[in-house]
Amino acid sequence: MNKKNNIRLTGKMTRKIVYLGILILMTGAAGISGCSKGGNKGGTGRSSLRAEAVYDSVPEDSQLDEILKKLTENNIFEGEMAKVSPAAVMESYGLNETNDGTEIYVSYMSTAAKADEITIIKTGNLEEAESFAEQYISKRKKSFESYKAEEVKKLDDYLTVAYGTDSGIYILCVCSDKKAAFALIEAK
């Protein structure tokens, strides 16, 4: 009789373990789906952008200036950063200012032959700006592969942040400490 009770307890325990396992798997799946790249933080959940973060609200110019100031003053970039003319950046990104109102708000690049860069784009089409940024990064990677291969790692792991739904602000940041850069951008 003692043996039968042990078997029943084992059966109950087995079911409990199976239920617990299912609960753990469901919780894990829900957690993973909430952490996908390009999630619309603080927004509606709609976004086909692949940026690390996508926000619905668009910051004012003064907030963009503050983000830029934080990034350039906190040793995020290697080497001295120099401002690049918007026309040169537009040309290298392949963007056309007249089509959708896209403009380079500001762009800084390292003067020390490093891949480091911060570019803030105001655009009427965030998806198009993202596509051009990806093509631009691809071109820069090819250039650095033959010139300074150690810089390619930064270009493989660049940071992008988008503000807006269809139009807005697109930030491209290339540096060796992506997490620190993102923390400074998020702290706007």
Backbone bond lengths (Angstrom), bond angles and torsions (degrees), N, CA, C in turn:
res aa  C-N    CA-C-N  psi(-1)  N-CA   C-N-CA  omega(-1)  CA-C   N-CA-C  phi
1 M - - - 1.444 - - 1.529 111.18 -
2 N 1.251 114.43 -36.45 1.453 119.07 178.16 1.517 111.94 -62.26
3 K 1.335 115.36 -35.32 1.449 120.85 179.29 1.529 111.31 -64.15
4 K 1.336 118.78 -41.83 1.461 122.57 179.64 1.522 111.25 -63.15
5 N 1.311 118.06 -41.43 1.468 121.19 178.80 1.529 110.93 -63.13
6 N 1.316 115.24 -39.79 1.470 118.67 177.93 1.518 110.91 -64.07
7 I 1.318 117.53 -37.99 1.457 121.47 179.98 1.524 109.92 -67.12
8 R 1.327 117.26 -42.77 1.464 119.69 178.06 1.518 111.53 -63.62
9 L 1.300 116.43 -41.13 1.462 119.13 177.99 1.524 110.05 -63.88
10 T 1.301 116.58 -39.61 1.446 120.10 178.63 1.523 110.23 -64.62
11 G 1.330 118.11 -40.30 1.464 121.91 177.12 1.514 111.31 -63.00
12 K 1.327 117.44 -43.41 1.468 120.96 177.73 1.517 110.45 -64.91
13 M 1.313 115.71 -41.28 1.467 119.91 179.62 1.526 110.78 -65.48
14 T 1.334 116.10 -38.96 1.458 119.73 179.50 1.520 110.26 -62.53
15 R 1.336 116.80 -45.80 1.463 119.53 178.37 1.522 111.46 -61.15
16 K 1.320 116.63 -41.34 1.464 120.02 179.21 1.520 110.93 -63.27
17 I 1.301 116.36 -40.53 1.456 120.66 179.48 1.522 110.26 -65.92
18 V 1.338 117.02 -42.15 1.463 120.95 178.04 1.522 110.12 -62.54
19 Y 1.338 117.52 -45.70 1.460 120.67 178.94 1.531 111.02 -62.30
20 L 1.324 116.08 -41.42 1.459 120.22 178.54 1.537 110.61 -63.52
21 G 1.330 116.28 -41.69 1.459 121.15 177.76 1.520 111.74 -61.29
22 I 1.326 116.82 -43.81 1.464 121.28 178.39 1.528 110.00 -62.67
23 L 1.313 117.14 -42.93 1.464 121.92 178.66 1.531 110.88 -60.96
24 I 1.321 116.27 -43.18 1.465 120.69 179.62 1.525 110.41 -64.22
25 L 1.324 117.90 -43.74 1.458 121.68 178.81 1.521 111.74 -62.63
26 M 1.340 116.45 -42.36 1.470 119.68 179.92 1.523 110.73 -65.93
27 T 1.319 116.80 -41.05 1.462 120.89 178.79 1.522 110.52 -64.37
28 G 1.326 116.85 -42.88 1.465 121.10 178.31 1.516 111.93 -62.69
29 A 1.338 116.84 -42.79 1.465 120.61 179.61 1.526 110.66 -63.86
30 A 1.323 116.81 -40.30 1.467 120.46 178.57 1.524 110.36 -65.70
31 G 1.317 117.42 -38.59 1.461 121.37 178.82 1.512 112.15 -66.07
32 I 1.327 116.08 -42.31 1.460 120.17 -179.80 1.515 110.85 -65.34
33 S 1.320 117.69 -43.15 1.466 119.37 -178.62 1.514 111.62 -66.18
34 G 1.302 118.78 -25.09 1.461 121.58 178.19 1.504 113.13 -80.44
35 C 1.339 117.84 -10.31 1.454 121.42 -176.60 1.514 113.20 -110.20
36 S 1.301 118.13 19.44 1.461 119.95 -176.60 1.513 111.16 -70.12
37 K 1.338 116.20 147.73 1.462 122.03 178.91 1.522 108.85 -63.63
38 G 1.310 115.34 139.46 1.450 119.48 177.70 1.517 112.55 87.41
39 G 1.312 116.92 13.06 1.455 119.98 178.09 1.508 110.66 -61.94
40 N 1.293 117.17 148.25 1.448 122.10 -176.13 1.517 108.86 -91.28
41 K 1.317 117.24 83.12 1.457 122.40 -176.72 1.522 109.68 -68.57
42 G 1.285 114.71 129.08 1.455 119.31 178.82 1.510 112.59 69.01
43 G 1.307 117.60 16.83 1.453 120.18 -175.33 1.509 112.53 -126.26
44 T 1.295 115.53 -155.45 1.456 122.17 -172.78 1.516 113.21 -91.61
45 G 1.321 119.06 -6.65 1.444 121.80 -177.66 1.520 112.05 89.15
46 R 1.326 120.02 -5.66 1.452 123.98 178.99 1.522 109.09 -92.05
47 S 1.309 115.74 120.04 1.444 118.48 172.29 1.509 109.82 -174.79
48 S 1.312 115.53 131.84 1.451 119.97 173.59 1.528 109.49 -103.66
49 L 1.324 116.86 4.23 1.459 120.82 177.72 1.524 109.58 -71.85
50 R 1.325 115.50 149.34 1.456 121.09 179.90 1.522 111.50 -100.40
51 A 1.309 118.34 11.37 1.457 122.49 -179.11 1.529 110.27 -62.17
52 E 1.347 116.30 153.98 1.466 120.78 178.96 1.524 111.23 -59.24
53 A 1.298 116.34 -35.19 1.464 120.92 178.22 1.523 108.56 -143.25
54 V 1.326 115.06 141.60 1.457 121.52 177.51 1.525 107.16 -130.44
55 Y 1.314 116.04 120.60 1.459 122.01 -178.82 1.522 109.10 -113.53
56 D 1.321 116.82 143.65 1.465 120.68 178.92 1.527 112.22 -73.07
57 S 1.335 116.70 -39.55 1.466 118.98 -176.26 1.530 110.36 -80.39
58 V 1.319 115.15 143.69 1.465 121.56 -178.81 1.533 108.30 -102.96
59 P 1.344 117.21 126.48 1.468 118.95 -179.25 1.525 112.11 -70.89
60 E 1.315 114.56 153.72 1.464 121.75 174.80 1.531 108.82 -73.71
61 D 1.333 115.61 163.76 1.464 120.08 178.75 1.523 111.54 -56.20
62 S 1.326 117.52 -38.88 1.472 120.35 -179.66 1.531 110.61 -63.51
63 Q 1.334 117.85 -34.71 1.462 120.95 177.22 1.529 110.58 -70.51
64 L 1.327 116.89 -37.97 1.465 120.17 176.41 1.528 110.22 -63.78
65 D 1.326 116.38 -40.70 1.468 120.74 177.49 1.525 110.55 -61.64
66 E 1.323 116.92 -39.01 1.465 121.78 179.10 1.529 110.69 -66.16
67 I 1.326 117.46 -41.99 1.469 121.48 176.96 1.529 109.43 -60.03
68 L 1.315 116.18 -47.95 1.462 121.51 -179.93 1.527 110.81 -59.99
69 K 1.314 116.25 -44.46 1.462 121.21 -179.96 1.531 110.80 -61.17
70 K 1.328 116.71 -45.76 1.474 120.57 178.90 1.523 111.10 -59.68
71 L 1.321 116.30 -45.11 1.467 120.14 -178.04 1.526 112.04 -65.08
72 T 1.322 117.05 -42.69 1.462 119.56 -176.03 1.529 113.09 -79.06
73 E 1.325 117.86 -20.94 1.463 120.66 -178.70 1.526 113.71 -96.37
74 N 1.311 119.06 -5.69 1.462 121.24 -175.71 1.530 113.66 -109.54
75 N 1.307 117.02 27.38 1.462 122.65 176.09 1.526 113.42 52.06
76 I 1.304 116.48 38.94 1.464 121.94 176.60 1.525 109.88 -76.72
77 F 1.314 116.27 -32.61 1.455 121.22 -174.36 1.523 111.43 -104.17
78 E 1.336 115.55 150.05 1.461 121.43 176.28 1.516 108.33 -91.99
79 G 1.315 115.21 133.34 1.459 120.31 -179.97 1.513 111.17 82.00
80 E 1.299 114.54 168.64 1.462 120.52 177.80 1.524 108.79 -72.44
81 M 1.323 115.60 140.18 1.459 120.65 -179.72 1.524 108.93 -100.32
82 A 1.320 115.73 132.81 1.464 121.30 179.94 1.524 109.22 -119.25
83 K 1.318 114.87 141.56 1.458 120.73 178.35 1.524 109.89 -69.79
84 V 1.334 115.32 136.51 1.464 121.54 -179.65 1.522 107.45 -109.70
85 S 1.310 116.91 141.65 1.459 120.06 -177.86 1.526 110.73 -63.53
86 P 1.323 117.27 138.48 1.466 120.60 179.16 1.532 112.89 -54.96
87 A 1.333 117.38 -37.71 1.470 120.35 -179.51 1.524 111.10 -63.02
88 A 1.334 117.43 -40.84 1.470 121.16 179.29 1.525 110.72 -65.73
89 V 1.319 116.37 -40.24 1.465 120.24 179.19 1.523 110.46 -68.22
90 M 1.329 116.94 -44.03 1.470 120.66 178.48 1.519 110.06 -56.74
91 E 1.329 115.82 -43.30 1.459 120.08 -179.30 1.530 110.92 -65.89
92 S 1.338 117.29 -43.92 1.465 119.50 -178.23 1.527 112.58 -70.55
93 Y 1.320 117.57 -27.70 1.469 121.08 175.62 1.527 111.26 -83.03
94 G 1.309 116.92 -17.75 1.454 120.24 -177.06 1.520 112.26 76.77
95 L 1.325 116.45 24.49 1.466 120.79 -179.27 1.520 110.34 -88.25
96 N 1.328 115.19 148.88 1.451 120.93 179.11 1.523 108.15 -116.95
97 E 1.300 116.23 111.25 1.467 122.41 -175.35 1.528 113.12 -61.42
98 T 1.300 118.02 -32.27 1.457 119.89 -173.74 1.531 113.48 -79.53
99 N 1.330 119.07 -22.58 1.464 120.75 -176.03 1.520 113.78 -66.50
100 D 1.303 117.35 -54.28 1.463 119.21 -172.68 1.526 113.07 -131.53
101 G 1.314 116.55 17.97 1.457 119.51 179.75 1.517 113.20 78.88
102 T 1.321 117.96 15.98 1.459 120.82 179.89 1.519 110.01 -69.47
103 E 1.319 114.92 134.74 1.454 120.26 176.54 1.519 109.47 -146.20
104 I 1.292 116.31 150.33 1.459 121.51 174.91 1.526 106.35 -84.20
105 Y 1.314 116.29 114.77 1.459 120.09 177.84 1.525 108.78 -68.64
106 V 1.319 115.37 -49.15 1.459 120.67 177.75 1.527 108.74 -163.31
107 S 1.325 115.57 150.44 1.457 120.77 176.29 1.524 109.00 -146.86
108 Y 1.319 115.36 132.82 1.454 122.13 175.32 1.515 108.08 -127.05
109 M 1.345 115.81 139.23 1.454 121.71 176.96 1.513 109.14 -130.49
110 S 1.332 115.52 153.50 1.458 121.20 179.11 1.522 110.52 -67.06
111 T 1.324 115.67 139.55 1.465 120.70 176.00 1.528 110.94 -92.37
112 A 1.338 117.39 -0.29 1.468 122.24 -175.00 1.530 112.15 -99.17
113 A 1.320 117.96 30.12 1.469 122.42 -179.47 1.526 111.34 55.01
114 K 1.308 114.81 41.10 1.464 122.50 176.83 1.519 108.24 -113.67
115 A 1.320 116.22 162.28 1.472 121.45 -179.42 1.527 112.26 -80.54
116 D 1.320 118.10 -7.11 1.461 122.96 -174.94 1.526 111.81 -54.82
117 E 1.334 114.58 136.26 1.462 120.59 -176.84 1.524 109.61 -162.42
118 I 1.309 114.95 148.13 1.463 122.07 167.36 1.523 106.22 -134.16
119 T 1.326 115.79 122.15 1.457 120.92 178.03 1.522 108.47 -130.61
120 I 1.315 115.97 130.30 1.458 121.85 177.68 1.523 107.44 -114.73
121 I 1.327 115.13 120.86 1.460 122.09 -176.37 1.522 109.65 -111.43
122 K 1.326 116.73 129.84 1.459 122.05 169.77 1.522 105.94 -97.74
123 T 1.324 116.57 126.19 1.452 118.29 -172.53 1.524 113.10 -142.32
124 G 1.295 115.35 152.99 1.461 122.00 173.42 1.515 111.30 -88.26
125 N 1.360 117.38 -5.27 1.456 121.59 -178.73 1.527 109.05 -147.75
126 L 1.338 116.22 95.96 1.458 121.29 -177.07 1.528 112.60 -61.69
127 E 1.316 117.29 -38.68 1.467 119.93 -179.05 1.524 110.95 -65.00
128 E 1.317 116.97 -39.32 1.459 120.47 177.99 1.531 110.31 -67.04
129 A 1.325 116.94 -41.54 1.464 120.52 178.62 1.528 109.95 -62.47
130 E 1.317 117.18 -40.02 1.463 120.53 178.30 1.533 111.07 -64.34
131 S 1.315 116.20 -42.17 1.463 120.84 179.14 1.536 110.66 -61.81
132 F 1.330 116.49 -45.08 1.459 119.88 178.18 1.527 111.11 -64.46
133 A 1.342 117.45 -39.48 1.464 120.88 179.03 1.527 110.27 -62.48
134 E 1.325 117.39 -40.93 1.465 120.93 179.13 1.531 110.60 -64.39
135 Q 1.331 117.41 -41.76 1.460 121.06 177.92 1.532 110.67 -65.00
136 Y 1.325 115.47 -40.03 1.452 121.43 179.01 1.531 110.58 -62.28
137 I 1.330 116.83 -46.43 1.469 121.35 179.18 1.529 109.71 -60.63
138 S 1.315 116.91 -41.59 1.457 121.45 178.56 1.533 111.37 -59.08
139 K 1.335 116.31 -43.11 1.467 120.97 177.60 1.530 111.19 -63.95
140 R 1.323 115.77 -43.35 1.473 119.50 -179.95 1.525 111.26 -64.30
141 K 1.340 116.66 -38.45 1.467 120.14 178.06 1.520 110.44 -60.26
142 K 1.334 117.07 -45.39 1.467 120.49 179.30 1.528 110.62 -60.42
143 S 1.304 115.91 -40.34 1.463 120.68 179.24 1.532 111.02 -64.41
144 F 1.334 116.73 -47.12 1.464 120.41 -177.62 1.524 112.90 -72.89
145 E 1.323 118.60 -25.57 1.471 120.93 178.99 1.518 111.06 -58.26
146 S 1.309 117.19 -39.55 1.458 120.26 -178.79 1.527 112.19 -90.88
147 Y 1.311 117.18 -13.99 1.462 120.94 -174.27 1.529 112.05 -105.63
148 K 1.329 116.84 -54.94 1.464 123.15 -179.38 1.520 108.37 -143.76
149 A 1.312 115.60 83.17 1.466 121.85 -173.61 1.530 112.84 -57.96
150 E 1.327 118.36 -29.37 1.472 120.73 -179.14 1.534 112.65 -65.90
151 E 1.317 117.45 -18.79 1.465 121.32 179.31 1.531 112.83 -82.62
152 V 1.320 117.04 -14.80 1.462 121.46 -177.46 1.532 110.87 -62.79
153 K 1.332 117.34 -32.90 1.472 120.66 179.45 1.534 111.05 -57.08
154 K 1.323 117.18 -40.91 1.466 121.20 177.79 1.533 110.49 -62.72
155 L 1.332 114.97 -41.04 1.463 119.71 -178.55 1.528 111.76 -72.29
156 D 1.319 116.92 -26.15 1.468 120.56 175.69 1.528 110.98 -71.87
157 D 1.338 116.11 -27.17 1.460 120.48 -174.12 1.524 111.32 -122.81
158 Y 1.323 116.48 47.13 1.463 120.32 -179.36 1.533 110.43 -74.31
159 L 1.314 116.03 161.73 1.465 123.29 -177.55 1.523 110.03 -108.36
160 T 1.324 116.44 135.87 1.466 120.78 174.47 1.520 109.43 -132.32
161 V 1.314 115.13 140.90 1.457 122.74 177.72 1.522 106.86 -137.20
162 A 1.329 116.38 135.22 1.466 121.03 -179.86 1.521 109.63 -121.50
163 Y 1.316 115.60 141.51 1.456 123.43 176.37 1.524 107.80 -124.04
164 G 1.312 116.94 123.54 1.451 121.17 179.33 1.513 111.01 121.86
165 T 1.328 115.88 174.87 1.461 120.00 179.21 1.517 109.96 -99.23
166 D 1.310 118.60 -69.28 1.467 121.47 175.94 1.523 110.75 -102.03
167 S 1.324 115.58 -41.30 1.459 120.78 177.11 1.517 107.51 -115.73
168 G 1.321 116.31 162.12 1.461 119.02 179.05 1.510 112.74 155.67
169 I 1.332 115.58 -137.56 1.457 123.80 -175.15 1.523 108.69 -118.55
170 Y 1.328 115.70 135.49 1.461 121.45 176.42 1.525 107.04 -125.48
171 I 1.337 116.40 122.68 1.459 121.35 -179.03 1.523 109.02 -109.67
172 L 1.324 115.64 129.89 1.459 123.22 174.94 1.521 106.79 -116.38
173 C 1.334 116.33 126.00 1.460 120.69 -178.66 1.527 108.56 -132.63
174 V 1.310 116.13 124.88 1.458 122.32 177.33 1.521 107.47 -116.95
175 C 1.327 116.32 118.56 1.462 121.71 178.82 1.526 108.34 -160.65
176 S 1.323 116.92 173.86 1.461 119.71 -178.29 1.528 112.29 -84.88
177 D 1.339 119.10 -18.39 1.465 121.58 -179.94 1.529 109.83 -118.42
178 K 1.305 114.81 78.25 1.463 122.22 -176.88 1.535 112.08 -60.25
179 K 1.342 117.41 -39.30 1.468 120.68 -178.93 1.525 111.33 -64.28
180 A 1.315 116.77 -42.22 1.462 120.13 179.38 1.527 110.56 -66.56
181 A 1.322 116.56 -40.41 1.467 120.33 178.12 1.525 110.25 -62.65
182 F 1.322 116.68 -43.62 1.466 120.29 -179.73 1.519 111.51 -63.86
183 A 1.326 116.82 -39.28 1.470 120.68 178.42 1.532 110.60 -62.30
184 L 1.326 117.24 -39.14 1.464 120.06 178.00 1.525 112.06 -69.77
185 I 1.310 117.17 -37.30 1.466 120.45 178.00 1.521 110.00 -68.37
186 E 1.330 116.86 -42.36 1.470 120.80 -178.72 1.518 112.03 -67.29
187 A 1.293 117.93 -25.04 1.469 121.58 -176.62 1.511 113.08 -80.14
188 K 1.330 117.94 15.28 1.470 121.78 -177.75 1.465 112.09 -60.41
